[in-house]
Amino acid sequence: MGTWSKAEVDVRDSLAFMYLSLGGRIRRRDYWLYFVLPVLVLALVRTYVGGIQGSALETLVALAIFWPAIAVQVKRWHDQDFSGWWVLVNLVPVMGWAIALVLNGLAAGTRGENRYGPDPRLVPATPRRKR
């Protein structure tokens, strides 16, 4: 119990798992890499690329990132042994966003296995393919 098979490591490291699945747990690093960084990039693009604000393209992008953003945050809440429903804290302007950012981005997850799965920090390193 608490160990990861090669197949489980491959699934956990896939983008489909990261952006589509609501199950499992992820590390803080993954939260920053797969949620915060893309949101910051999109905010910069929205700010500096003319003609996007208020356009249909902006609406399509917002809809496209809605589910992946929820999926990443749910897995981060799971890492701390909280229900994924805590993602709803984001509906509280400013204070909710701050709580989500601090708890998901800075607070350590539960050590060892919890009800949402094995500790993602205990995953063996995936060997890189030689080119």
N, C-alpha and C positions, 0 to 999 in steps of 0.2 A: 504494500500500500504506500502511495506517495512517490512511486517511481514512474518515470515516463518511458514509454517505448519509442523506438525510432519513428514509427508511424504517427504517434501522438505529437512528437516534436515537430515533424513536418507539417502537420495540420495546424498546430499552434502558431507556427511561423508563417503561415500562408496569409495572403491578403484577404482571401475569402473568409477565413476565420476571424481576422481582425475587424473587418468592416461589415460582415453580414450576420455573424453569429452573436447571440445574446448570452451564450453560456461560457463558462470558464473564467480564467483570471489572467491578468496581464501585469507586468511590472510598471513602475513609474516611468522608466525609460521609454517604454512602448507608448504610454499615454502622451508623453511630450513629442515623440516622433510621429505618431499616427493621428494625433488629435490637435495638439496645440500648434505645432509647426505648420500643418496645412491650413489651419484657420488663420494664422498670422500671414501666410503667403497670400491667401485669398483676400484678406483685408488690405494688404499692400497693393495687390492687383486692382482691387476695386477703387482704391484711393487714387492710384497713379495712371490708370488706363482710362482715358476719356470715353464717354458714351456708355459705360456699363451701368452706372448708377441709375436705378429706376427702370431699367430695360427688362425685356423678356429674358435676355441672357442671364441677368442677375437672378431672376426668379428661378430659372432652370438650374443654375448652379446651387442656389440655396436648397432647392428640393433634392438635388443629387447628393448633397453632403448631409442631409438631415438624418437619414437612417445610419450611415457610417458613424456619424458623431455620437449618436445614441449608443450604438453597439460598443464603441471603444469605452465610453464612460461607464456603461453597465458593467463591463468586465473589470474595470478599475474599482468600482464600488464592491464588486464581488471579492476582489483581492483583500479588501479590508473587512470581509465578512458582513457587509451590509447588503440589503436587498437592492436589486437593480432599480427599484422604484425610486431610490434616492436621486436618480437622474432628474426627477421632477423639481429638485431644488433650483434648477436652472430657470424655472419659471418666475422666480423671485428676482426682479431686476437688481443689479449691482451686488447686493448682499448674498444672494443665492449663487451668483457667478463666482464671487470671491470664496465662498465656502467650498464650492465644487473644485475650484482651482487649487486651493490650499490642501484639501483632503485628498484629492486625486493626484495632484502633482507633487506634493511634498511629503505627505504622511506615508510612512511605511505600511506595507500590507501585513496581513496576518502571517506569522511564522508557521511553517508547516502546512499540512493539509487542512482545509476548512470545508464547509458544506458545499462549496462551489468548485472544488477540485484541488489538485496538488499545488504546492507553492511554485509559482513560475520562476522563482530565483534558483530553484533546485534542478532546473532542466539542464541536462548535459549539453555542452556546447555542440552545435551542429557542425560537423566537419565541412569545410569549404571545398568545393570542387577545384581541382587543379586544371589550369588552362594551358 
